[in-house]
Amino acid sequence: MVVGPILCPALVGRADELHELTRRRLSASKGHGGLVLVTGDGGIGKSRLISAFREELAGRRTGFGIGYCRPTGNAPYAPFREAARGIGSALDVTALNRDERLALLADAVAGACRRRNAVLVIEDAHWADTGSLNLISHLLPSLRSLPLLLVVTYRTDLTLDAQAAPYFARFQRHCAAEIALGPLSPSDMRLLLRLAIAKSHRVRAQRLDEVIARAEGNPFFAEELLKSLLMRGHARRTNALPPTIRAVVEERLHELGEPYVRIAMCASVLGRSIDPSLLAQLSEPSDGDVLVALGRMRDLQIVEQPAESGNLLAFRHSLMREAIYRRMLPQQAQLLHARVLHLLEGRSGSNVYDLAYQAWAAGDADRCAFYNERAGDEAEALHDHADAARCYQRAARSAHSSEARMRLFEKAADACARDGKAERAADLYERAAEGALRCGDDLRAATLRGAMARELRRAGNNEHAIDVLTQTIESLEVDDARLRSELLLDLAFSRLDQADTERAAVLLAQAERASDPGSYWKVVAYACAIDGDVAGMRKATARRIQASHALGRIPELYAQFNLAFWLCALGFDREALDIFQKILPICAPGTSRRFSCSRTQTPPSSIAALAISWRREN
């Protein structure tokens, strides 16, 4: 498959940083120039910010010049000479001695700025030649009186050599501002990837979520992972690392040097967090001093020591750990994981998540099923549904019995449903239903297929949901009137989503006698809303609330939300507003946590309806 460049065409998530550059440029245009440092890890978006800043200046009287420092082959003052050409100035570097040369260069830059205010950008200054660093230092005292904004970008994830480090320390002390770019938020990353994909490719939301999780807020990593996914075909999952990311890590490991690379590989087996004492037990004596190796890894910014972690260190980025980990043969890694699992089991108070991960990576099926189910239960108790689903799925794949696999896939499906991953939840419910059939439990299989259909409907695949419900009802041989009526009501709801009120009415009539009254009246209210029968809608909602009264406040909230939403859709805005204003305080951020397990936080559709009603009435 041929895939062109995957690049976001717009700046995302850096509005404040762009505003700061614009503000500094305006100040410089009034004769109050200065140095601005733009810092961050490789791929975090420094060049993209500069590009957006350059576009902001298009059509203005401000001169703009940019010079690039390169890893090798930098001629003396090359980035400054390149940048100066952008503002119409030629820098002469033929002076006899360094001081005279610096003075002439500074005068030439100052002269160019006096004709019109200017912005000079020196990109990737971590690779700058000594002459360029000297010139920046020489310009610092005079910048405050010049109409010049000097912007210097450099990477904070590279180790500066002994000669360059003092210069950057001085730049930080005397700069007008330092713009430190951190990781983008998940929502910004999602927007960035959507813009990068545009209309040329279709990628499932689940695949985008995986890319966002692995990239950890780094735009370059995200784009490269997405391109790799598209090249290999996103119909099947792939964890392959793009060559560009591997190259970044190999560059760092080359600086680390032997024999410490093996210690880094052992550290990668431990996971994201690194316990130095555990690493010392895992590595071989011939590998060298573990603490010295970790010190070098910290200096090279392969690992860091978070303030709250105590004795532990952590890889700065999971993709860096992953690239180091992939240097090993799978068999070698599996043996190391087995050793780590044995060491952890011998320690009191070992974290169940660590035990679960190591058992899974070691391929120890029994321990994997045991520890991962426990880890999933703990995560679910903390409402960490994504981690819970991951652990349950690992446990299910390692379980020996069909009954255990069915139970664990159902747990994973429940967790995905609570996490809002409807498509994935439907897949897992289907696997659980297949397990129930293998166990001879037809009733359970039908219940699970009903849950599957509900998630398919939430995912927008209503036709598939109808097919699943129809087949399940037709094949239902067990004498369970309540389950049959529940499935009939679900099918009626799906028919109403298609505005097929005639078939929905037939299904409602079949379900009425044996169904749960609250569920029955919910579907009746929806049918009335589709028909525009406002009086019937109010009456059915009242009956629903009355029938569900013994179940507490949550069913009432659902009923009121639905009524208000339908009223808004039908144009009864004042009544909808009154209902919303009564029930929204109950679901405020401080109180909604207690409803999280039942997914009763304010639905976005209801918030939208409230906004529509408010606009109409005001």
VMD Tcl script that draws the C-alpha trace (Angstrom):
set ca {
  {0.00 0.00 0.00}
  {1.35 3.43 -0.99}
  {0.84 6.08 1.68}
  {1.95 9.66 1.22}
  {3.16 11.91 4.03}
  {0.90 11.93 7.09}
  {1.22 15.47 8.38}
  {-1.23 17.68 10.21}
  {-1.78 20.81 8.06}
  {-2.56 23.06 11.02}
  {-1.06 23.95 14.39}
  {-2.95 22.12 17.14}
  {-2.87 22.75 20.87}
  {-0.27 25.53 20.87}
  {-2.43 28.67 20.81}
  {-0.89 30.11 24.00}
  {2.66 29.51 22.78}
  {1.90 31.12 19.41}
  {0.32 34.08 21.19}
  {3.48 34.49 23.31}
  {5.69 34.59 20.21}
  {3.35 37.14 18.61}
  {3.40 39.26 21.76}
  {7.21 39.21 21.88}
  {7.35 40.15 18.20}
  {5.12 43.18 18.81}
  {7.35 44.24 21.69}
  {10.43 43.87 19.49}
  {8.83 45.97 16.74}
  {8.74 48.86 19.26}
  {12.47 48.56 19.91}
  {12.32 46.16 22.86}
  {13.80 43.02 21.40}
  {14.93 39.90 23.13}
  {15.78 36.22 22.97}
  {13.04 33.58 23.11}
  {13.96 29.94 23.64}
  {11.63 27.27 22.28}
  {12.48 23.96 23.91}
  {11.17 20.41 24.08}
  {11.78 16.82 23.11}
  {12.38 15.77 19.54}
  {9.12 15.66 17.58}
  {7.15 17.65 20.16}
  {6.32 20.43 17.66}
  {8.99 23.15 17.86}
  {9.39 23.47 14.09}
  {5.63 23.34 13.59}
  {5.20 26.25 16.02}
  {7.85 28.25 14.18}
  {6.14 27.50 10.86}
  {2.79 28.74 12.21}
  {4.51 31.86 13.58}
  {6.04 32.49 10.17}
  {2.61 32.23 8.55}
  {1.29 34.78 11.09}
  {3.92 37.24 9.87}
  {3.06 36.82 6.18}
  {2.10 40.15 4.62}
  {3.54 42.21 7.49}
  {6.49 44.57 7.30}
  {8.49 42.35 9.66}
  {11.54 40.73 8.12}
  {11.89 37.01 8.76}
  {14.96 34.84 8.46}
  {15.57 31.26 9.53}
  {18.78 29.24 9.73}
  {19.17 25.54 10.43}
  {21.86 23.81 12.44}
  {22.72 20.32 11.23}
  {24.09 17.28 13.06}
  {27.25 17.34 10.94}
  {28.94 19.65 8.48}
  {28.04 23.05 9.98}
  {30.22 25.78 8.51}
  {31.16 28.55 10.99}
  {28.22 30.91 11.56}
  {26.27 29.03 8.84}
  {22.82 29.19 10.51}
  {23.21 32.94 11.18}
  {24.36 33.64 7.64}
  {21.40 31.64 6.30}
  {18.94 33.49 8.56}
  {20.42 36.91 7.76}
  {19.84 36.40 4.04}
  {16.12 36.20 4.85}
  {16.15 39.81 6.09}
  {18.38 41.03 3.25}
  {21.71 41.09 5.05}
  {24.98 39.41 4.06}
  {27.25 38.59 6.99}
  {31.00 38.92 6.41}
  {33.03 36.34 8.38}
  {36.47 37.20 6.98}
  {37.64 39.38 9.89}
  {41.09 38.63 11.30}
  {40.20 37.63 14.85}
  {37.18 36.34 16.73}
  {36.33 39.52 18.65}
  {36.49 41.66 15.53}
  {34.40 39.12 13.61}
  {31.71 39.01 16.34}
  {31.54 42.81 16.44}
  {31.17 43.08 12.65}
  {28.50 40.36 12.55}
  {26.56 42.00 15.38}
  {26.74 45.39 13.63}
  {25.48 43.84 10.39}
  {22.51 42.23 12.16}
  {21.74 45.47 14.01}
  {21.94 47.48 10.78}
  {19.49 45.17 9.02}
  {17.03 45.48 11.93}
  {17.10 49.28 11.93}
  {15.66 49.35 8.40}
  {12.68 47.27 9.58}
  {11.93 45.15 12.60}
  {12.98 41.55 12.15}
  {12.66 38.02 13.46}
  {15.66 35.69 13.26}
  {15.18 31.99 14.03}
  {18.01 29.57 14.72}
  {16.59 26.04 14.52}
  {18.10 23.00 16.31}
  {20.71 25.01 18.19}
  {21.77 21.86 20.09}
  {23.82 21.13 16.93}
  {25.10 24.70 16.53}
  {28.76 25.46 15.88}
  {30.69 27.31 18.58}
  {30.85 30.46 16.47}
  {27.04 30.72 16.27}
  {26.71 30.15 20.03}
  {29.30 32.90 20.60}
  {27.37 35.27 18.34}
  {24.10 34.67 20.26}
  {25.95 35.43 23.51}
  {27.49 38.54 21.96}
  {24.06 39.81 20.83}
  {22.34 39.31 24.20}
  {23.24 42.71 25.79}
  {22.16 44.73 22.75}
  {18.92 42.87 21.97}
  {16.87 44.90 24.45}
  {17.41 48.07 22.42}
  {16.97 46.51 18.98}
  {13.76 45.86 16.99}
  {14.86 42.22 16.75}
  {13.28 39.06 18.09}
  {15.81 36.23 18.16}
  {14.18 32.79 18.48}
  {16.36 29.78 19.27}
  {14.99 26.24 19.28}
  {16.71 23.24 20.79}
  {15.96 19.74 22.00}
  {15.96 19.01 25.70}
  {16.16 15.24 25.19}
  {19.74 15.37 23.87}
  {22.84 15.69 26.01}
  {24.71 18.91 25.28}
  {28.46 18.53 25.03}
  {30.72 20.11 27.63}
  {31.52 23.10 25.39}
  {27.91 23.93 24.49}
  {26.26 23.45 27.92}
  {27.52 26.76 29.45}
  {26.14 28.73 26.51}
  {22.63 27.33 26.94}
  {22.76 27.95 30.69}
  {23.52 31.60 29.91}
  {20.75 31.79 27.30}
  {18.24 30.57 29.88}
  {19.36 33.18 32.40}
  {19.13 36.09 29.98}
  {16.28 35.16 27.64}
  {13.08 37.22 27.54}
  {10.97 34.05 27.62}
  {11.34 30.29 27.42}
  {8.54 28.40 25.71}
  {8.81 24.80 26.88}
  {6.61 22.55 24.75}
  {5.11 19.60 26.57}
  {2.99 16.69 25.32}
  {-0.33 17.46 23.68}
  {-3.55 16.43 25.43}
  {-5.44 13.36 24.14}
  {-8.16 15.59 22.67}
  {-5.56 17.69 20.81}
  {-3.87 14.51 19.60}
  {-7.17 13.19 18.28}
  {-7.78 16.45 16.40}
  {-4.22 16.41 15.03}
  {-4.63 12.88 13.66}
  {-8.06 13.60 12.21}
  {-6.65 16.61 10.37}
  {-3.65 14.56 9.19}
  {-5.89 11.81 7.82}
  {-8.38 14.26 6.27}
  {-10.59 12.44 3.74}
  {-7.88 10.32 2.15}
  {-8.08 7.40 4.60}
  {-10.57 5.76 6.95}
  {-9.28 4.68 10.36}
  {-11.40 3.12 13.09}
  {-11.68 5.09 16.32}
  {-10.15 2.20 18.26}
  {-7.02 2.31 16.09}
  {-6.71 6.06 16.61}
  {-7.02 5.55 20.36}
  {-4.17 3.03 20.23}
  {-1.96 5.47 18.32}
  {-2.77 8.27 20.76}
  {-1.98 6.07 23.76}
  {1.38 4.95 22.34}
  {2.46 8.42 21.16}
  {1.94 9.97 24.63}
  {1.36 13.47 23.32}
  {4.27 13.59 20.83}
  {2.93 14.76 17.43}
  {5.84 13.34 15.42}
  {5.50 9.92 17.03}
  {1.74 9.99 16.44}
  {2.08 10.81 12.75}
  {4.75 8.17 12.23}
  {2.73 5.51 14.07}
  {-0.34 6.41 12.03}
  {1.58 6.21 8.77}
  {2.99 2.82 9.78}
  {-0.54 1.64 10.61}
  {-1.87 2.75 7.22}
  {1.02 1.20 5.31}
  {0.47 -2.19 6.95}
  {-3.31 -2.01 6.69}
  {-5.40 -1.04 9.71}
  {-7.71 -4.03 9.31}
  {-5.29 -6.01 11.45}
  {-3.46 -4.80 14.48}
  {0.25 -4.16 14.27}
  {2.66 -3.01 16.93}
  {5.58 -2.50 14.57}
  {7.67 0.56 15.35}
  {8.34 2.90 12.41}
  {12.02 3.12 11.36}
  {12.04 6.84 12.17}
  {11.26 6.17 15.83}
  {13.75 3.30 16.02}
  {16.40 5.62 14.61}
  {15.80 8.17 17.38}
  {16.35 5.48 20.03}
  {19.36 3.94 18.29}
  {20.99 7.36 18.24}
  {20.59 7.55 22.01}
  {21.81 4.00 22.62}
  {24.91 4.68 20.53}
  {25.75 7.47 22.97}
  {25.07 5.12 25.91}
  {27.65 2.63 24.68}
  {28.49 -0.91 25.65}
  {28.18 -2.71 28.02}
  {25.36 -0.57 29.34}
  {23.02 -1.31 26.43}
  {22.32 -4.77 27.89}
  {21.40 -3.18 31.22}
  {19.03 -0.88 29.31}
  {17.44 -3.96 27.69}
  {17.04 -5.63 31.10}
  {15.46 -2.40 32.39}
  {12.97 -2.46 29.50}
  {11.77 -5.89 30.67}
  {10.69 -4.38 33.99}
  {8.14 -2.13 32.26}
  {7.85 1.64 32.33}
  {9.07 1.92 35.96}
  {12.53 0.71 36.95}
  {13.45 -0.55 40.42}
  {17.28 -0.33 40.62}
  {17.53 -3.16 43.16}
  {15.40 -5.46 40.98}
  {17.43 -4.49 37.92}
  {20.64 -5.37 39.77}
  {19.26 -8.85 40.49}
  {18.22 -9.29 36.87}
  {21.40 -8.17 35.11}
  {24.61 -10.15 34.87}
  {27.79 -9.14 36.76}
  {29.59 -8.76 33.43}
  {27.16 -6.02 32.37}
  {28.78 -3.44 34.62}
  {27.57 -1.27 37.46}
  {23.79 -0.85 37.29}
  {23.77 2.51 39.08}
  {26.42 3.88 36.72}
  {24.38 2.65 33.76}
  {21.19 4.26 35.11}
  {23.10 7.50 35.68}
  {24.22 7.54 32.06}
  {20.69 6.70 30.90}
  {19.36 9.60 32.97}
  {21.98 11.99 31.53}
  {21.00 10.89 28.03}
  {17.34 11.39 29.00}
  {16.44 7.78 28.27}
  {15.09 7.56 31.83}
  {14.04 10.11 34.41}
  {13.35 10.12 38.14}
  {9.87 11.49 38.83}
  {9.71 13.50 42.04}
  {6.97 11.35 43.56}
  {8.52 7.98 42.66}
  {11.00 7.73 45.53}
  {13.68 5.23 44.56}
  {12.21 4.30 41.18}
  {13.16 5.59 37.76}
  {11.03 5.54 34.63}
  {11.53 5.57 30.88}
  {10.77 9.04 29.59}
  {8.61 7.65 26.81}
  {7.03 4.24 26.40}
  {8.09 4.08 22.74}
  {11.71 4.52 23.82}
  {11.33 1.57 26.17}
  {9.59 -0.40 23.44}
  {12.35 0.20 20.90}
  {15.01 -0.96 23.38}
  {12.89 -3.98 24.30}
  {12.55 -5.01 20.65}
  {16.34 -5.38 20.34}
  {15.97 -8.73 22.13}
  {14.85 -12.03 20.66}
  {11.33 -12.96 21.88}
  {12.71 -16.06 23.60}
  {15.34 -13.99 25.43}
  {12.72 -11.50 26.62}
  {10.38 -14.27 27.76}
  {13.11 -15.86 29.91}
  {13.87 -12.50 31.51}
  {10.17 -11.92 32.24}
  {10.01 -15.33 33.92}
  {12.97 -14.37 36.13}
  {11.34 -11.05 37.04}
  {8.08 -12.83 37.92}
  {9.97 -15.24 40.18}
  {11.77 -12.32 41.88}
  {8.53 -10.37 42.38}
  {6.73 -13.37 43.87}
  {9.54 -13.65 46.39}
  {9.02 -10.05 47.52}
  {6.33 -9.09 49.99}
  {3.92 -6.42 48.86}
  {4.57 -6.80 45.12}
  {2.14 -4.85 42.97}
  {-0.52 -7.09 41.41}
  {-0.31 -5.11 38.15}
  {3.43 -5.86 37.89}
  {2.79 -9.54 38.62}
  {0.02 -9.63 36.02}
  {2.17 -8.01 33.32}
  {5.22 -10.17 33.97}
  {3.15 -13.39 34.01}
  {1.55 -12.44 30.70}
  {4.88 -11.49 29.07}
  {6.52 -14.68 30.40}
  {3.81 -16.81 28.79}
  {2.90 -18.44 32.13}
  {-0.76 -19.21 31.42}
  {-1.89 -20.19 34.93}
  {-0.27 -17.22 36.66}
  {-1.36 -14.91 33.85}
  {-5.03 -15.83 34.29}
  {-4.83 -15.59 38.08}
  {-2.93 -12.31 38.42}
  {-4.62 -10.53 35.52}
  {-8.11 -11.23 36.82}
  {-7.08 -9.83 40.20}
  {-5.50 -6.79 38.54}
  {-8.65 -6.28 36.45}
  {-10.84 -6.43 39.55}
  {-8.66 -3.82 41.29}
  {-8.70 -1.54 38.25}
  {-12.47 -1.87 37.91}
  {-12.94 -1.01 41.58}
  {-11.07 2.25 40.85}
  {-13.20 2.88 37.72}
  {-10.09 2.43 35.53}
  {-12.13 0.61 32.92}
  {-9.54 0.61 30.11}
  {-6.88 -1.10 32.24}
  {-9.47 -3.49 33.63}
  {-10.54 -4.53 30.13}
  {-6.92 -5.11 29.10}
  {-6.22 -7.31 32.12}
  {-9.43 -9.32 31.72}
  {-8.64 -10.00 28.06}
  {-5.14 -11.22 28.92}
  {-6.62 -13.48 31.59}
  {-9.29 -14.79 29.20}
  {-6.75 -15.76 26.55}
  {-4.73 -17.67 29.15}
  {-7.65 -19.42 30.88}
  {-7.92 -23.16 30.30}
  {-11.68 -23.75 30.67}
  {-14.47 -22.47 28.43}
  {-16.41 -21.35 31.49}
  {-13.50 -19.23 32.73}
  {-12.95 -17.69 29.28}
  {-16.66 -16.86 29.00}
  {-16.69 -15.20 32.42}
  {-13.52 -13.19 31.74}
  {-14.59 -12.04 28.27}
  {-17.87 -10.88 29.81}
  {-15.96 -8.92 32.46}
  {-13.81 -7.36 29.72}
  {-16.92 -6.48 27.71}
  {-18.58 -4.85 30.75}
  {-15.45 -2.78 31.34}
  {-15.30 -1.65 27.69}
  {-19.00 -0.74 27.79}
  {-18.44 1.41 30.89}
  {-15.44 3.00 29.16}
  {-17.61 3.98 26.20}
  {-15.85 1.58 23.79}
  {-19.08 0.21 22.35}
  {-17.61 -1.44 19.26}
  {-14.99 -3.31 21.26}
  {-17.54 -4.22 23.93}
  {-19.78 -5.77 21.25}
  {-16.89 -7.93 19.98}
  {-16.14 -9.15 23.49}
  {-19.78 -9.89 24.30}
  {-19.89 -12.00 21.14}
  {-16.83 -13.98 22.28}
  {-18.41 -14.46 25.70}
  {-21.64 -15.68 24.06}
  {-19.67 -18.18 21.98}
  {-18.10 -19.44 25.20}
  {-21.52 -19.79 26.81}
  {-22.72 -21.91 23.87}
  {-19.67 -24.16 24.21}
  {-20.60 -24.59 27.87}
  {-24.16 -25.51 26.89}
  {-25.63 -22.43 28.59}
  {-28.08 -21.18 25.94}
  {-29.80 -18.78 28.33}
  {-26.53 -17.05 29.15}
  {-25.57 -16.92 25.49}
  {-28.86 -15.18 24.63}
  {-28.36 -12.65 27.45}
  {-24.84 -11.88 26.22}
  {-26.01 -11.48 22.63}
  {-28.61 -9.02 23.87}
  {-25.83 -7.02 25.52}
  {-23.85 -7.27 22.29}
  {-26.78 -5.82 20.32}
  {-27.12 -2.89 22.72}
  {-23.45 -2.01 22.25}
  {-23.77 -2.35 18.47}
  {-26.64 0.13 18.60}
  {-24.54 2.53 20.71}
  {-21.74 2.19 18.16}
  {-24.16 3.25 15.40}
  {-24.41 -0.20 13.79}
  {-28.16 -0.49 14.16}
  {-28.72 -2.87 11.25}
  {-26.30 -5.40 12.75}
  {-27.97 -4.98 16.15}
  {-31.38 -5.77 14.60}
  {-29.96 -8.90 12.91}
  {-28.40 -10.13 16.17}
  {-31.60 -9.56 18.16}
  {-33.82 -11.16 15.52}
  {-31.63 -14.28 15.28}
  {-31.36 -14.54 19.06}
  {-35.13 -14.30 19.60}
  {-35.81 -16.86 16.86}
  {-33.29 -19.34 18.28}
  {-34.35 -18.86 21.90}
  {-35.60 -22.25 23.03}
  {-35.45 -21.74 26.77}
  {-38.72 -20.91 28.49}
  {-37.72 -17.53 29.86}
  {-40.45 -15.00 29.18}
  {-38.60 -12.17 30.90}
  {-35.47 -12.55 28.74}
  {-37.57 -12.83 25.58}
  {-39.47 -9.65 26.43}
  {-36.21 -7.84 27.18}
  {-34.87 -8.80 23.77}
  {-38.15 -7.80 22.12}
  {-37.97 -4.37 23.78}
  {-34.38 -3.93 22.59}
  {-35.48 -4.85 19.09}
  {-38.40 -2.41 19.31}
  {-36.02 0.34 20.38}
  {-33.77 -0.38 17.38}
  {-36.81 -0.31 15.07}
  {-37.79 3.06 16.51}
  {-34.29 4.34 15.74}
  {-35.30 3.71 12.12}
  {-38.70 5.41 12.72}
  {-40.37 2.06 12.02}
  {-43.23 2.57 14.46}
  {-45.47 -0.14 12.98}
  {-43.09 -3.03 13.60}
  {-42.08 -1.48 16.93}
  {-45.75 -1.51 18.00}
  {-46.04 -5.22 17.17}
  {-42.91 -5.98 19.21}
  {-44.20 -3.89 22.13}
  {-47.45 -5.82 22.14}
  {-45.54 -9.12 22.25}
  {-43.33 -7.92 25.12}
  {-45.92 -6.16 27.28}
  {-47.04 -8.96 29.58}
  {-43.70 -10.30 30.72}
  {-41.47 -7.25 30.46}
  {-40.08 -5.07 33.20}
  {-42.57 -2.18 33.48}
  {-39.87 0.51 33.61}
  {-38.20 -0.79 30.43}
  {-41.54 -1.21 28.71}
  {-42.68 2.35 29.38}
  {-39.29 3.69 28.28}
  {-39.84 2.22 24.81}
  {-43.47 3.42 24.78}
  {-42.29 6.97 25.57}
  {-39.78 6.76 22.72}
  {-42.51 5.56 20.33}
  {-44.69 8.52 21.36}
  {-41.77 10.88 20.75}
  {-41.27 9.46 17.24}
  {-45.02 9.96 16.55}
  {-44.97 13.48 18.03}
  {-47.49 12.45 20.70}
  {-46.37 14.81 23.49}
  {-49.21 13.91 25.88}
  {-48.48 10.20 25.45}
  {-44.79 10.86 25.96}
  {-45.42 12.65 29.26}
  {-47.80 9.92 30.43}
  {-45.42 7.08 29.52}
  {-42.53 8.86 31.28}
  {-44.63 9.25 34.44}
  {-45.51 5.53 34.30}
  {-41.84 4.68 33.80}
  {-40.80 6.70 36.85}
  {-43.58 5.17 38.93}
  {-42.65 1.61 37.88}
  {-38.96 2.20 38.66}
  {-39.50 4.05 41.94}
  {-38.19 1.19 44.08}
  {-34.88 1.17 42.15}
  {-33.85 4.60 43.39}
  {-33.08 7.93 41.74}
  {-31.01 6.79 38.76}
  {-33.88 5.44 36.57}
  {-35.80 8.64 37.28}
  {-32.84 10.71 36.05}
  {-32.70 8.69 32.84}
  {-36.42 9.13 32.31}
  {-36.29 12.89 32.92}
  {-33.28 13.30 30.62}
  {-35.04 11.46 27.82}
  {-38.25 13.42 28.26}
  {-36.43 16.76 28.22}
  {-34.44 15.77 25.15}
  {-37.53 14.70 23.23}
  {-39.42 17.84 24.29}
  {-36.54 19.93 22.97}
  {-36.55 18.01 19.67}
  {-40.30 18.66 19.33}
  {-39.97 22.39 20.12}
  {-41.31 22.46 23.71}
  {-38.28 24.40 24.89}
  {-39.62 26.03 28.03}
  {-40.76 22.71 29.49}
  {-37.45 21.08 28.46}
  {-35.51 23.89 30.16}
  {-37.47 23.49 33.36}
  {-36.68 19.77 33.51}
  {-32.99 20.25 32.66}
  {-32.56 22.93 35.30}
  {-34.02 20.65 37.95}
  {-31.91 17.59 37.18}
  {-28.55 18.99 36.01}
  {-27.46 20.01 39.54}
  {-27.93 16.38 40.61}
  {-25.42 15.32 37.95}
  {-22.90 18.10 38.68}
  {-19.20 17.07 38.73}
  {-19.18 16.79 42.50}
  {-22.05 14.30 42.56}
  {-21.83 12.37 39.31}
  {-19.01 10.09 40.52}
  {-21.48 7.96 42.44}
  {-23.37 7.31 39.22}
  {-20.28 6.47 37.11}
  {-20.70 2.70 37.30}
  {-24.18 3.02 35.80}
  {-23.13 5.55 33.14}
  {-25.52 8.26 34.34}
  {-23.31 11.27 33.84}
  {-25.05 13.98 31.82}
  {-25.28 12.72 28.22}
  {-23.69 15.13 25.71}
  {-26.91 14.99 23.66}
  {-28.85 16.33 26.65}
  {-26.36 19.16 27.15}
  {-26.80 20.00 23.46}
  {-30.56 19.96 23.87}
  {-30.30 22.28 26.86}
  {-28.19 24.70 24.82}
  {-30.72 24.64 21.97}
  {-33.63 25.27 24.32}
  {-31.80 28.09 26.07}
  {-30.96 29.79 22.77}
  {-34.54 29.54 21.54}
  {-36.03 30.88 24.76}
  {-33.52 33.71 25.18}
}
mol new
graphics top color blue
foreach p $ca { graphics top sphere $p radius 0.5 }
foreach p [lrange $ca 0 end-1] q [lrange $ca 1 end] { graphics top cylinder $p $q radius 0.2 }
display resetview
